[in-house]
Amino acid sequence: MKMGTYIKELRESMNLSQEELGKMLSPTVNRDAVSKWERGRVENIKRSHIEQLSKIFNVRPSELMCFENTELSEDEKDLLEDYNELNDTGKETARNLVKGLRSTFPKDTPTIAVS
């Protein structure tokens, strides 16, 4: 689902008009601005408005923005933990190695057994 569609669904579930929702924000926005959000015509909604909308609708900002798969897998957490233990030179080396691996083993290719 797209963010604009989700904002519209949440607004309608609270029986709010676009104008009413706009007036609940600081700084306020007019009905046309809310309409543009809902139709996906604006991609850079102010961070302060996203935070306020999240509170109004009682959802996390990431949920409002329709970010999917925001949870890291255990493997990803382990890799991040290992990466964070490296010094700056080690981090740069790791990034370069991963770039090389991405070109050798792109995401959408069959897995090859490595021994």
Secondary structure, DSSP 8 states (H G I E B T S, - for coil): --HHHHHHHHHHHTT--HHHHHHTSSS---HHHHHHHHTT--S---HHHHHHHHHHHT--HHHHTT----S--HHHHHHHHHHHTS-HHHHHHHHHHHHHHHHHS-TTS------
